[in-house]
Amino acid sequence: MLQIVWFKRDLRVQDNEALCRAAEHGPVLPLYIVEPELWQQPDMSARHWAFAREGLLSLNEDLTRLGQPLVIRRGTAIEVLKALLDQHPVAGVCSHQETGNGWTYRRDQAVADLLRGRGIPWRQPRQHGVVRGPIDRDGWSRQWEALMTAPRLMPPTLRPVAGTDPGELPDWPDPDMPEDPCPGRQHGGRAAAEQALHSFLEQRGARYHLEMSSPRTASSSCSRLSTHLAWGTLSMREVLQATRCRRAQVKQLPKSQRGAWGRALAAFEGRLHWHCHFMQKLESEPRFEFENMQRATAGLRDEQCDPVRLRAWKTGNTGWPLVDACMRALAHTGWINFRMRAMLMSVASYQLWLHWREPALHLARQFVDYEPGIHYPQAQMQSGTTGINTLRIYNPVKQSLDQDPDGVFIRTWLPELGGVDTEWIHTPWLMPEAVQRECGVLIGRDYPAPLVDHEAAARLARQRIQQVRRTSEARSESRSIYDRHGSRKRPQRSQRRKLQQPDLFNDGS
């Protein structure tokens, strides 16, 4: 009797529990379903598919070496599974649990109904520390640790499934998918994932904790594993165990040779914990993709975003150089570091007073490492709608001065400001007219003036949100939200405040 292994966002054979468990029960048909409707969703983009497709090609090579190539089918999951169930004697279906978007949630409900009606069990092991169903937040960290420290699973040998056409992986999942050039994005596949992990732990990560905040240094000093974790070309368990192995090696070195590795790796491991913590929020309450976490803040902002402000923010034309440089870098590479992600969302939500939903969808399409379970709780956290997090209203000028003091990153992505002196690069709208003419940059013609006074807009935003938070209704709701979603981890006192309010906006930094 055949076992179907349905690959989704777990594009690997290494440490793949769904594959290993299925192989214990009989011949395996490894399946990937190209679902056009999924790729039509407003949070999906061609850059996601390009990365996933490279991962699928790599996965197929690995499965072929194990004995059975990946089977590709295009259509709805219900149509594809029905056809396979009619064609083969199927004893079970196995796939990893997925904390996806609302569309995949409804899709999985329909698949569960189909399989239940056919009397076919659907096993869904965990690949993250996320718990499905009722959870005990007080014991959540312990179960996470148990899962992540369990032995990694080796790929099984597979028997060929006779009479099954493997199909072909299409260039595009849907012919109407909008083009989305992203020339600087990371490449997918297992080899790229292993290379990124090795280079980070052995070389690039030595100053991770010191250089992860600046967009100038983060692209090399950050792990760059978030995309591989999001699409499953690496497992979280592989990354954690490799990190702890490296930490143990560093501790054995003479102090003169350790450098900053100890602190860097400790900081990185902390981010791995937060990865699953945020995913758990969306798993427990899927409404967070669409509704304010704190219902008392509903109606605070108009759900119909100001189109002029939204477009300026999307295209990197707000008039705040670091904000615009980050948005243009993101469009080109599909990645920006955590602090700049938080700043982009903060500026959209506070200074521009846009409802978080449309900016979140835009960033989801831009981030090649888009992970729904992290993305939507974080978008709300940076917008002040969670009810349990301190308001973080990023000052775009202060961030510019702190993270790109010489304006190198700004000039890289805003060539129109290339002639502006460092004295004015962070606030070009303040340049006297004579200076503008001298450097060849006229504000309002060559580069836009800021959409609003960022300081005045931030003060007004804070007043509006605090006014809501002071109500008895909001305070009562905040306590309930914390009981359900707040972190229970008790770090050392010196680290507690920092860890309780992480800047994480992707999974792996």
C-alpha positions in Angstrom: 0.0 0.0 0.0 1.3 3.4 -1.1 2.2 6.4 1.2 1.8 9.8 -0.3 4.3 12.4 1.0 3.0 15.9 0.2 5.8 18.4 0.1 4.8 22.0 0.8 7.3 24.3 2.6 9.7 21.5 3.5 11.8 21.1 0.4 14.4 18.8 1.6 15.0 15.1 2.3 17.3 15.7 5.2 15.7 15.7 8.7 12.3 15.4 7.0 10.0 13.5 9.5 7.1 13.4 7.1 9.2 11.5 4.5 10.9 9.2 7.1 7.7 8.2 8.8 5.9 7.5 5.6 8.8 5.3 4.4 8.4 3.2 7.5 4.9 2.2 6.3 5.5 1.3 2.7 6.4 2.6 -0.7 6.5 6.4 -1.0 5.1 8.6 -3.7 6.7 12.1 -3.1 4.3 14.7 -4.3 4.4 18.5 -5.0 1.3 20.2 -6.1 1.6 23.4 -8.2 -1.5 25.2 -7.1 -2.3 28.2 -9.4 -4.8 29.6 -6.9 -2.2 29.7 -4.2 0.1 31.8 -6.3 -2.8 34.2 -7.1 -3.1 35.2 -3.4 -2.2 38.8 -2.6 0.7 37.8 -0.4 2.5 35.6 -3.0 4.8 36.7 -5.8 7.0 35.5 -8.6 10.1 35.9 -6.5 8.8 33.4 -4.1 8.1 31.0 -6.9 11.6 31.5 -8.4 13.2 30.5 -5.0 10.8 27.6 -4.4 11.3 26.3 -8.0 15.1 26.1 -7.4 14.4 24.2 -4.2 12.1 21.8 -6.0 14.7 21.0 -8.6 17.2 20.3 -5.9 14.6 18.2 -4.0 13.9 16.1 -7.1 17.6 15.4 -7.6 17.9 14.2 -4.0 14.7 12.1 -4.2 15.9 10.5 -7.5 19.2 9.5 -5.8 17.1 7.9 -3.0 15.2 5.8 -5.5 12.0 7.7 -6.5 11.8 11.1 -8.3 9.4 13.8 -7.1 6.0 13.6 -8.7 4.7 17.0 -10.0 1.1 17.7 -10.5 -0.7 21.0 -11.3 -4.2 21.9 -10.1 -6.1 22.1 -6.9 -5.0 19.8 -4.1 -8.4 18.2 -4.0 -8.3 17.4 -7.8 -4.8 16.0 -7.7 -5.3 13.9 -4.6 -8.6 12.5 -5.8 -6.8 11.4 -9.1 -4.0 9.7 -7.2 -6.3 8.0 -4.8 -8.3 6.6 -7.7 -5.1 5.5 -9.5 -3.2 3.9 -6.6 -4.1 1.9 -3.5 -3.1 4.6 -0.9 -2.8 3.7 2.7 -1.9 7.1 4.1 -0.9 10.7 3.4 1.9 12.4 5.3 2.9 16.1 5.3 4.4 18.5 7.8 2.1 20.8 9.7 2.0 24.2 8.0 1.2 27.6 9.6 0.4 29.2 6.3 -1.9 32.0 5.1 -5.7 31.9 5.3 -5.9 30.2 1.8 -3.7 27.3 2.8 -5.7 26.9 6.1 -8.9 26.5 4.2 -7.2 24.3 1.6 -6.0 21.9 4.3 -9.5 21.8 5.9 -10.9 20.6 2.5 -8.1 18.0 2.2 -8.8 16.7 5.7 -12.5 16.3 4.8 -11.6 14.4 1.6 -9.2 12.0 3.3 -11.5 11.5 6.2 -14.3 10.6 3.8 -12.1 8.0 2.1 -10.9 6.6 5.4 -7.3 7.5 4.7 -5.2 8.7 7.7 -3.3 12.0 7.3 -0.3 12.2 9.5 1.1 15.7 10.0 4.3 15.8 12.1 5.8 19.1 13.3 8.9 20.6 11.7 8.8 23.7 13.9 8.1 24.2 17.6 4.5 25.3 16.8 1.8 23.3 18.7 -1.5 22.7 17.0 -4.6 22.9 19.1 -4.8 24.0 22.8 -1.4 24.9 24.2 0.1 25.5 27.6 2.2 28.6 27.2 3.9 28.0 30.5 5.4 24.7 29.1 5.8 25.8 25.5 9.6 26.4 25.8 10.2 23.0 27.2 8.4 21.2 24.4 10.3 23.4 21.8 13.6 22.3 23.4 12.5 18.6 23.3 11.7 18.7 19.6 14.8 20.7 18.6 17.2 18.5 20.5 15.8 15.2 19.3 18.1 13.3 16.9 18.0 14.5 13.3 16.5 12.1 10.8 18.5 10.6 7.9 16.9 10.3 4.4 15.3 6.9 3.8 15.9 4.6 0.8 12.8 4.7 -1.5 11.3 2.1 -3.7 10.3 3.2 -7.2 6.5 3.6 -7.7 5.7 1.9 -11.0 3.3 3.3 -13.5 3.5 6.9 -12.3 4.5 9.7 -14.6 6.7 12.1 -12.6 5.4 15.1 -14.6 7.3 18.3 -15.3 8.0 21.4 -13.1 6.5 24.4 -14.9 8.4 27.6 -15.4 5.5 29.5 -13.8 2.7 28.2 -11.6 0.1 30.5 -13.2 0.4 32.2 -16.6 -1.1 35.4 -15.3 1.3 35.8 -12.5 2.8 39.4 -12.6 6.4 39.7 -13.4 8.6 40.5 -10.4 12.2 40.9 -11.3 14.5 40.4 -8.2 18.0 40.2 -9.7 19.7 40.2 -6.3 17.8 37.5 -4.5 19.2 34.5 -2.8 19.3 31.2 -4.7 17.3 28.2 -3.5 18.2 24.5 -3.1 19.9 22.4 -0.6 23.5 23.2 -1.7 22.9 26.9 -1.3 21.3 26.3 2.1 24.2 24.3 3.4 26.7 26.8 2.1 24.9 29.7 3.8 24.8 27.8 7.1 28.5 26.8 7.0 29.7 30.2 6.0 27.7 31.9 8.7 28.9 29.6 11.5 32.5 29.5 10.4 33.1 33.0 9.0 30.4 35.6 8.4 28.7 35.4 11.8 31.7 36.5 14.0 30.2 40.0 14.4 26.5 39.1 14.0 25.4 40.8 17.3 27.3 43.9 16.4 26.5 44.3 12.7 23.0 42.9 12.3 21.2 46.3 12.7 22.9 48.2 9.9 21.8 47.6 6.3 25.4 48.2 5.3 26.8 45.2 7.2 23.8 42.9 7.8 23.7 41.4 4.3 26.9 39.6 5.1 27.0 39.4 8.9 23.4 38.0 9.3 22.9 34.3 8.7 20.8 34.7 5.6 19.1 31.4 6.6 15.6 32.9 6.9 14.7 32.1 3.3 15.9 28.5 3.6 14.0 28.1 6.8 10.8 29.6 5.3 10.9 27.2 2.4 12.3 24.2 4.3 15.5 23.6 2.5 16.9 23.5 6.0 15.2 22.4 9.1 15.1 24.5 12.3 16.5 21.5 14.2 19.5 21.3 11.8 20.2 25.0 12.3 19.9 24.9 16.1 22.0 21.8 16.5 24.7 23.1 14.2 24.7 26.4 16.1 25.1 24.7 19.5 27.9 22.5 18.1 29.7 25.6 16.9 29.2 27.3 20.3 30.7 24.2 22.0 33.7 24.4 19.7 34.2 28.1 20.4 34.2 27.4 24.2 37.1 25.0 23.7 39.3 27.6 22.0 41.8 29.7 24.0 40.3 33.1 24.9 42.7 34.8 22.6 41.1 33.0 19.6 37.4 33.2 20.5 36.9 36.8 19.5 33.2 37.8 19.6 31.9 34.4 18.5 30.4 33.5 21.9 28.2 36.5 22.1 27.4 36.4 18.3 26.2 32.8 18.5 24.2 33.3 21.7 22.4 36.2 20.1 21.6 34.1 17.0 20.3 31.2 19.0 18.0 33.6 20.7 16.5 34.6 17.4 15.8 30.9 16.6 13.7 30.7 19.7 11.6 33.7 18.6 11.0 32.2 15.2 8.6 29.6 16.5 7.2 31.9 19.3 5.8 34.2 16.7 4.5 31.5 14.4 2.6 30.1 17.3 0.5 33.3 17.6 -0.9 32.9 14.0 -1.3 29.2 14.5 -3.4 29.8 17.6 -5.4 32.7 16.1 -5.4 32.7 12.3 -7.5 35.9 12.4 -4.3 37.9 13.0 -3.7 37.8 9.2 -6.8 39.9 8.7 -7.8 41.5 12.0 -6.2 43.7 14.6 -4.8 41.5 17.4 -6.3 43.9 19.9 -9.9 44.4 18.8 -10.1 47.7 20.8 -7.8 49.2 18.1 -10.2 48.3 15.3 -11.2 51.5 13.5 -8.1 53.4 14.7 -6.9 53.7 11.1 -8.9 53.7 7.9 -8.6 50.3 6.3 -8.6 52.1 2.9 -5.0 53.4 2.8 -4.2 56.8 1.4 -3.2 55.8 -2.2 -0.6 58.6 -2.6 1.2 57.8 0.7 1.0 54.0 0.1 2.5 54.3 -3.4 5.3 56.6 -2.2 6.1 54.2 0.5 6.0 51.2 -1.8 8.2 52.7 -4.4 10.8 54.3 -2.1 9.7 57.9 -2.6 8.8 59.1 0.9 11.5 61.7 1.0 13.2 60.0 4.0 16.5 58.7 2.4 17.1 55.6 4.6 13.4 54.5 4.2 13.6 54.9 0.5 17.0 53.2 0.2 15.7 50.2 2.2 12.6 49.8 0.1 14.6 50.0 -3.2 17.2 47.5 -1.8 14.4 45.2 -0.8 12.8 45.4 -4.3 16.2 44.4 -5.8 17.3 41.7 -3.4 14.2 40.3 -1.7 15.8 40.8 1.7 16.6 43.6 4.2 17.7 43.2 7.8 15.4 43.0 10.8 15.7 46.5 12.1 15.1 48.1 8.7 12.0 45.9 8.2 10.7 47.1 11.5 11.4 50.7 10.5 9.6 50.3 7.2 6.5 49.0 8.9 6.7 51.6 11.6 7.0 54.5 9.2 4.0 53.2 7.2 1.9 52.7 10.4 2.8 55.8 12.4 4.3 58.6 10.3 2.1 57.8 7.3 -0.8 56.5 9.5 -1.6 53.6 7.1 -3.6 50.6 8.2 -1.1 47.7 8.6 -2.8 45.2 6.2 -1.8 46.7 2.8 1.8 47.5 3.8 2.1 44.0 5.3 0.9 42.4 2.0 3.4 44.5 0.0 6.2 43.4 2.3 5.1 39.8 2.1 5.4 39.9 -1.7 8.8 41.5 -1.4 10.3 39.3 1.3 11.6 36.1 -0.4 11.8 34.7 3.2 8.1 35.5 3.8 6.8 33.3 6.6 3.1 34.0 7.4 3.3 32.9 11.0 6.0 35.4 11.7 5.0 38.1 9.3 1.5 39.1 10.4 2.1 39.1 14.2 5.2 41.2 13.6 3.4 43.6 11.2 0.9 44.2 14.0 3.6 44.5 16.7 5.3 47.3 14.7 1.9 49.0 14.1 0.8 49.1 17.8 -2.2 46.9 17.4 -1.1 43.9 19.6 -2.0 45.5 22.9 0.9 43.8 24.7 4.0 45.3 23.1 5.7 48.7 23.8 5.1 51.2 21.0 8.2 51.4 18.9 7.9 54.5 16.7 11.1 54.5 14.6 12.5 57.9 13.8 13.7 57.6 10.2 16.3 60.4 10.6 17.8 58.9 13.8 17.9 55.5 12.2 19.7 56.9 9.2 22.3 58.6 11.4 22.8 55.5 13.6 22.8 52.8 10.9 24.3 54.6 7.9 26.2 57.6 9.3 28.3 58.2 6.1 25.4 57.7 3.8 27.1 54.8 1.9 24.0 52.6 1.8 21.8 55.6 0.9 23.9 56.6 -2.0 24.1 53.0 -3.2 20.3 52.7 -3.6 19.4 56.4 -4.2 21.8 57.4 -7.0 19.9 60.7 -7.4 21.4 61.7 -4.1 25.0 60.8 -5.1 26.1 64.4 -5.2 24.7 65.3 -1.7 27.3 65.9 1.0 27.2 63.8 4.1 26.1 66.8 6.1 22.8 66.8 4.3 22.4 63.2 3.1 20.1 62.2 6.0 17.9 65.3 5.7 18.2 66.6 2.2 15.0 68.7 2.4 16.8 71.0 4.9 19.5 71.9 2.3 19.5 75.6 1.4 18.5 76.3 -2.1 22.0 77.3 -3.0 23.4 74.0 -1.8 20.7 72.1 -3.7 21.8 73.9 -6.9 25.5 73.3 -6.2 25.1 69.5 -5.7 22.6 69.2 -8.5 19.7 67.9 -6.4 16.5 70.0 -6.3 14.1 68.8 -3.7 10.7 68.3 -5.2 12.2 67.7 -8.7 15.1 65.3 -8.4 14.1 63.8 -5.0 10.8 64.2 -3.2 10.3 66.3 -0.1 9.0 64.3 3.0 5.4 63.4 2.8 4.8 64.7 6.4 6.8 66.2 9.3 7.9 62.9 10.8 8.3 64.2 14.3 4.8 65.8 14.5 3.2 62.8 12.8 4.9 60.4 15.3 3.6 62.5 18.3 0.1 62.4 16.9 0.2 58.7 16.3 1.4 58.0 19.8 -1.4 60.1 21.3 -4.0 58.3 19.2 -2.9 54.9 20.2 -2.3 55.7 23.9 -5.7 57.2 24.1 -7.2 53.8 23.1 -4.8 51.8 25.3 -5.9 53.7 28.4 -9.5 52.5 28.2 -10.6 49.8 30.6 -11.8 47.7 27.6 -8.3 47.8 26.0 -6.5 47.1 29.3 -8.7 44.1 30.0 -8.2 42.8 26.5 -4.4 43.2 26.8 -4.3 40.9 29.8 -6.2 38.3 27.9 -3.9 38.6 24.9 -0.9 38.2 27.1 -2.3 35.1 28.8 -2.7 33.5 25.3 0.3 34.8 23.4 2.9 36.3 25.7 6.3 34.9 26.1 6.9 32.9 29.3 10.7 32.6 28.9 12.6 34.0 31.9 16.0 35.2 30.6 18.6 36.7 32.8 17.5 40.0 34.3 20.1 42.0 32.2 18.6 40.6 29.0 15.0 40.4 29.9 13.8 43.7 28.6 15.6 43.2 25.3 14.3 39.7 24.7 10.7 40.5 25.6 10.5 43.1 22.8 12.5 41.6 20.0 13.1 43.4 16.7 12.7 40.1 14.8 10.9 40.5 11.5 12.1 37.4 9.8 13.1 33.9 10.8 16.8 33.7 11.2 17.9 37.3 10.8 
